[in-house]
């Protein structure tokens, strides 16, 4: 049994890491959309965070990072 050359192993691991990076990015976007849907349902970031037992800043930052924050009618732009 011959082992793969180290360069090939490095290349294969780099490809795997890139696939994982893409999957992580896509999952983060889907999660942000789910958070935004939760805000639509519950009314506030705080309520969503409390329902999920997460810090409100986690929910807020995810929504903002993915451009899903909506202008609130009670605030000025």
Residue frames as qw, qx, qy, qz and C-alpha x, y, z in Angstrom:
[[0.000, 0.891, 0.455, 0.000, 0.00, 0.00, 0.00],
 [0.443, 0.181, -0.009, 0.878, 1.55, 3.29, -1.05],
 [0.106, -0.690, -0.427, 0.574, 0.69, 6.45, 0.82],
 [0.356, 0.863, 0.275, 0.230, -0.46, 9.50, -1.09],
 [0.499, 0.260, -0.132, 0.816, 2.22, 12.12, -1.62],
 [0.218, -0.489, -0.475, 0.698, 2.05, 14.93, 0.91],
 [0.068, 0.151, -0.223, -0.961, 1.31, 17.53, -1.75],
 [0.354, -0.278, -0.724, -0.522, -1.74, 15.62, -2.89],
 [0.381, -0.500, -0.722, 0.289, -2.93, 15.23, 0.72],
 [0.127, -0.369, -0.201, 0.899, -2.50, 18.97, 1.32],
 [0.199, -0.016, -0.467, -0.862, -4.41, 19.75, -1.89],
 [0.399, -0.387, -0.796, -0.239, -7.26, 17.41, -0.89],
 [0.328, -0.515, -0.583, 0.536, -7.50, 18.96, 2.58],
 [0.022, -0.228, 0.058, 0.972, -7.51, 22.46, 1.08],
 [0.309, -0.201, -0.635, -0.679, -10.42, 21.45, -1.14],
 [0.422, -0.478, -0.764, 0.092, -12.28, 20.02, 1.84],
 [0.239, -0.421, -0.362, 0.796, -11.69, 23.18, 3.87],
 [0.121, 0.056, -0.297, -0.945, -13.05, 25.31, 1.02],
 [0.400, -0.350, -0.740, -0.411, -16.19, 23.14, 0.80],
 [0.412, -0.502, -0.653, 0.389, -16.67, 23.48, 4.55],
 [0.124, -0.257, -0.102, 0.953, -16.18, 27.26, 4.38],
 [0.268, -0.136, -0.499, -0.813, -18.88, 27.51, 1.73],
 [0.474, -0.433, -0.756, -0.126, -21.25, 25.31, 3.73],
 [0.345, -0.422, -0.501, 0.672, -20.62, 27.37, 6.88],
 [0.025, 0.119, -0.112, -0.986, -21.33, 30.62, 5.04],
 [0.390, -0.249, -0.625, -0.629, -24.54, 29.24, 3.58],
 [0.476, -0.451, -0.735, 0.175, -25.66, 27.88, 6.98],
 [0.219, -0.321, -0.325, 0.862, -25.01, 31.25, 8.63],
 [0.207, -0.023, -0.307, -0.929, -27.16, 32.98, 6.01],
 [0.487, -0.351, -0.721, -0.347, -29.99, 30.48, 6.49],
 [0.421, -0.423, -0.633, 0.494, -29.78, 30.93, 10.27],
 [0.056, -0.181, -0.092, 0.978, -29.92, 34.72, 9.87],
 [0.370, -0.188, -0.509, -0.754, -33.05, 34.37, 7.75],
 [0.525, -0.416, -0.742, 0.012, -34.58, 32.15, 10.42],
 [0.286, -0.332, -0.433, 0.788, -33.72, 34.74, 13.08],
 [0.140, 0.035, -0.175, -0.974, -35.36, 37.44, 10.94],
 [0.480, -0.315, -0.673, -0.466, -38.45, 35.25, 10.56],
 [0.467, -0.403, -0.682, 0.393, -38.47, 34.88, 14.33],
 [0.090, -0.221, -0.191, 0.952, -38.39, 38.65, 14.73],
 [0.340, -0.142, -0.454, -0.812, -41.31, 38.92, 12.29],
 [0.563, -0.356, -0.731, -0.152, -43.16, 36.32, 14.37],
 [0.531, -0.483, -0.544, 0.434, -42.29, 37.46, 17.90],
 [0.016, -0.966, -0.236, -0.106, -41.77, 41.15, 17.29],
 [0.120, -0.927, 0.354, -0.039, -38.28, 41.82, 18.67],
 [0.556, 0.482, -0.646, 0.203, -34.73, 40.53, 18.54],
 [0.219, -0.407, 0.682, -0.567, -34.79, 40.27, 22.32],
 [0.814, -0.027, 0.303, -0.495, -37.81, 37.93, 22.31],
 [0.859, 0.385, -0.330, -0.074, -36.20, 35.69, 19.66],
 [0.313, 0.517, -0.692, 0.395, -32.96, 35.53, 21.62],
 [0.451, -0.306, 0.590, -0.596, -34.79, 34.77, 24.84],
 [0.908, 0.121, 0.067, -0.395, -36.81, 32.00, 23.17],
 [0.841, 0.393, -0.351, 0.122, -33.56, 30.43, 21.93],
 [0.736, -0.638, 0.051, 0.221, -31.59, 31.10, 25.11],
 [0.674, 0.274, 0.096, 0.680, -28.99, 33.12, 23.18],
 [0.221, -0.477, -0.130, 0.841, -27.59, 36.61, 23.76],
 [0.417, 0.801, 0.352, -0.246, -29.65, 39.21, 21.92],
 [0.025, 0.782, -0.415, -0.464, -26.47, 40.55, 20.33],
 [0.381, -0.121, 0.862, 0.311, -25.89, 37.20, 18.61],
 [0.402, 0.602, 0.690, 0.019, -29.29, 37.37, 16.93],
 [0.151, 0.922, 0.089, -0.346, -29.00, 41.08, 16.14],
 [0.156, -0.652, 0.570, 0.475, -25.52, 40.82, 14.62],
 [0.419, 0.092, 0.855, 0.291, -26.45, 37.82, 12.47],
 [0.355, 0.763, 0.535, -0.072, -29.46, 39.64, 11.06],
 [0.060, 0.920, -0.125, -0.366, -27.46, 42.81, 10.39],
 [0.364, -0.440, 0.690, 0.445, -24.52, 40.93, 8.85],
 [0.339, 0.230, 0.839, 0.358, -26.81, 39.43, 6.23],
 [0.087, -0.018, -0.254, -0.963, -28.67, 42.67, 5.52],
 [0.260, -0.435, -0.830, -0.235, -31.97, 41.45, 6.86],
 [0.119, -0.435, -0.521, 0.724, -32.68, 44.24, 9.33],
 [0.091, 0.678, 0.573, 0.453, -35.80, 46.14, 8.38],
 [0.019, 0.284, -0.162, 0.945, -36.38, 49.78, 9.09],
 [0.116, -0.468, -0.797, 0.363, -38.71, 50.07, 12.03],
 [0.026, 0.723, 0.458, 0.516, -41.66, 52.41, 11.52],
 [0.435, -0.871, -0.222, 0.056, -41.11, 54.02, 14.93],
 [0.564, -0.502, 0.194, 0.626, -37.54, 55.15, 14.16],
 [0.386, 0.879, -0.077, -0.269, -36.11, 57.66, 11.74],
 [0.900, 0.312, 0.006, 0.304, -33.52, 56.66, 9.14]]
